Amino acid sequence: MNHLPARPSKPRSNGLTMVMDKGLSLRQAEDHVAKGAELTDLLKLGFGTSLITPGVKEKVKMFRDHGVDVYCGGTLFEAFLIRNDLDGYLKFIDNLGIECLEVSDGSMVIPHDEKCEIIARLSKNYKVLSEVGSKEEGILISPAKWIRMMSNELEAGSWKVIAEARESGTVGIYRPNGTAHVQLIRRILANVSLDKILWEAPKKTQQVWFIKQFGANVNLGNIGPEDLIPLECLRQGLRGDTFFEHLPEELAEGKRLEPEPIEED
């Protein structure tokens, strides 16, 4: 089909989709691989689920064998760190066969210099994603601080920086009602490359907003497994929300649905 956006092939550095696994069973993971390994770049074992989920080591191997990078959610990193057991965390992920990790400070305070030192140390042996933004509602970070933290973490060795939204999509880069903090996002992108940011966007409306603003190859994360193929349809203009995004105007002219005017009695 013509007039579809070009999507880079894997392994890719932009147009990434990060899927949030909140405890998929091994059988569910097999189903996910069968339907969408080529569409899934990263799989996050959400929060502390990797300590609880049966068969997690086998699940990690399955995803990695199909070209999907797997990492544990940043909350688990913080749970080990606050117990002064970073080495124990590294042993844990090494045992799972994981070579990608997230450094975050969304649940606890980590001095930023210390966070960057950890990123610099770990990036020598792992692919590091670092997350910026608090998981708590009501904690606001100024645009200047977002920019400074993202820039410093990329310089320290992060492969990508994650813009926090939680699985609820109501904190960080979003307002409590789930709409984007547009001015914040614009300010960030005036200083940090779009391709270096992975935007958490668990809600369809958020995915649509980012795709319409920044194109089919914007990096999106915290995508539910059931939303993987629907998201790809959004990226390619194969759903009503983005139907006209990639069509030339000569094809679209006069074809957009418009609400009928209400006639006066």
N, C-alpha and C positions, 0 to 999 in steps of 0.2 A: 504494500500500500504506500502511495506517495504522500508527501507532506506530513511525515511523522518525524519527530526530532531525532537527531543522531544520539545514540546512547553508547558511551564507551564500553568496551568489553572488559571482563575481569582478567587480571586484577586491575582495578581502576582507582584513581585518586580523587575523582569527583563524580557526582551523581550517585553517591553512596547511599545505601539503605541499611540501617542498623535495626535489627529485630530484637524486641524485648521478650525474653523467655522467662516467664514467672513460674516455671516448674513443669515444663513439658515432660511427659513420659518418654521413654525410649521409642515406643511405637508412634507417638505423636511426632517425635523428631524425625523418624523415618518418613512419615507422611509429608512433613515440611520439606525435607530434602528432595523428595520425589517431585513436589510441585514447584519448588522455588529456590533451589540452591543457586541457580544462575542469577537470581534477582537479589539474593541476600549476600551482602558484603561482610557484615559483622553481625554476630549474635551475642547479645549481652545476657549473661545469667544473672537476672535481676537481683538487686540488693543481696541478701545472704542465702539465696536459694541453693547455691552450689554446695553448701554444707548440709542441706536437708534432702535434696532430691535424689532418689535411688537411681543408680546406673549413670551418674553424671559423667564418669570417666569415659564410658563407652559412648555416651552422647557427644562429648567433646571430640572424640576421635572420628565419629561419623561425620560431623560437620566439617572438621578440618580436612578429612579425606575428600570432601566435595568442594574444597576451595573457599570455605567460610572461616574467617577469623573469629575465634571465640574468646571472650574475656568475662571476668567476674565484675559485677556492678561495684561502683565506687564505695558503696556503703560497707561492703565486706572488707575492702582495703582499710577503711577508717576504723572498723571494728578491731582489726588486728593492730593497727597503729596506736590506737588509744590504750591498748594493753601492752605497749612497748614490745611488740612481737612482729616487726616487719619481716625479719628473716623467716619466721614461721609462715607468714603469708606467701613469701616467695617459694618456700618448700611445698606449700599446699598447691599453688598453681603449677609448679614444675611437675608435681606428681600427677596432675590432671592432663599434662601435655599441652598446657596453654603458654603461648609465647607473646600474648598481647595483654595489656593490663590498663586499668583506669586509676589515675591518681586524682582524688577529689577531696573537697573539704566542705561538702554540703550539709553534713550533720554535726560536725565539730569544728572548732577553731584550730587552724594550723597557720602559724606565721608564714606570710607569703614567701619570704626568703627561704624558709625551711622547706616549703612545698616545692619550690624551684630546685633546691638542692636534691630532693628526692627524685624529681623528674630527671635531672641531669645524671644521677647515679643509675637509675633504672633503665634509661633510654640506651645505655651501652649494651644491654643484653635483651631488651624487650621492645616491642612496638608499644609506645606509650600514648594513650589518650588522656588528656586532663580536662577536668570539668570545672567550669566557672559558674557561680551562682548558688544561692542558698536554697535548700529544700523547704525552708520555713516561710509560711505566708507572713507578710508584714515586714520582712527584712529586705530593705531596698538598698541596692548598690548603685552608686552614681555611674553614669556612662563613662566618665574618665577612669574610674576604677576598673570597670569591665575591660576597657581597652588596655589599660596598663597590665592587668593580670593576664589577659589573653596573650598579649605581645611578649611578656616576660616568660610565660610558660612555653610558647612556641620557640623562643630563643633558647630556652633551657634544654629543649629536645623533644617536646611533644610533637607527635605526628599530626594530630588534629586536636583542636580544643572543642569541647562539648559545651553548648549553651544550655544551661539547666532549665528543665520544665517539669521534672518528675513525670511519673506515669499518668498523673492527673491533668497535666497541661494547664496548671493554674498558678504557677509561681515563676520566678526567674524572668524569662523573656516574655511572659504572658501576664495579663491582668487576671484577677480572681475569676472573671467571667470567661476566661479562655481566649480573649482577643489579644493580638500581638501588641507589645509595647513598640509601636512603629518608630517613634523618634529614637528610642534606645537602639534598636536594630540598625537604623540608618547611621547613627553616630558610630556604632561599632564598625560598620562596613566602610566608613570613610577612612578607617585606620587599619583594619585587619582584612586580609584577603578572604573573599567568599569561600574559596575552595579549601581554606584551612579550618573552617568552622563546620561542625556537625550540629545542626539545630534539632533539638528534641521537639517532636511534633506528633504527639499521640492521637490528636483529634483530626478528623477529616477536614474540618474547616481550616485548621492550622496548616495542614498539608497543601490545601488548595491555595491559601494565601501565599505561602512561600514559593510554590510553583509559578503562580501568576506574577509574582514580583521578580523572581530571579531565575526562572526557566526550569526546564525539565531535569537539569543535572545539578540541582541544589542538593546538598547532603542533608538527609533527614534521618532521625533516629527515634527510638522508643515506639517503633511501629509494632502493633500486635501481629502475631503470626497469621491471624485470619485476615489482616488488612494488607498483606504483602502484595498480592496480585491486584486488588483494587487500587493500591497506591501506584503501581506501575501503569495502570490504565489512566490514572490522573496525570502522571508524567507525560504520557504519550497522546493526551487529548482524546482518549477513548471513553471518557465519562462526560456527562452533561456539564459538570462544573468547569472543565477545561477544554470543552469541545472545539472552541474557535481559536485556541491559543497558538496553533501552529499552521493555520490555514492562511494562504495569501488573501488579501482583501477582495480580489476579484471573485474568489469562490465564496467568501463569507457575506459579501454585500447583499443585503436584502433577505438573508436567510436567518438572521438572528431572531429568536422569539421575543416578541415585545408584548407587554400586557395590553389587553384591549382597553381602550378608553371607556370610562363609564358614561353612558348616555344619560342626560337629564330627562326626567319624565316630563 
